[in-house]
Amino acid sequence: MVRISNADKNNLIISNSLSSVMPLSSYRMHRIYLAATMNYGLGSDDPEELAYYNKIKKDMADIKKEPVKKGIPLNWDAPEGMDK
């Protein structure tokens, strides 16, 4: 016989209730995107909204880490016959 702790029971109940949640509407996604990009707090305890908010914040942090390539790359190796 396998015993399940109360914490595991609660997690199972929460995961089952989250699986029946409707996906975020485009309106809600846009509002969350604006809040994340403008460094506003989300003001919601909805786990689906928090997950989307945190995903956007993580993506923004990853973008800041990558170097920005500016300008036109110069290729000084001219093909043969082009320097005449």
Sequence and secondary structure as in RCSB ss.txt:
>XXXX:A:sequence
MVRISNADKNNLIISNSLSSVMPLSSYRMHRIYLAATMNYGLGSDDPEELAYYNKIKKDMADIKKEPVKKGIPLN
WDAPEGMDK
>XXXX:A:secstr
     HHHHHHHHHHHHHHTS    HHHHHHHHHHHHTT       HHHHHHHHHHHHHHHHHHHS    S    
    TTS  
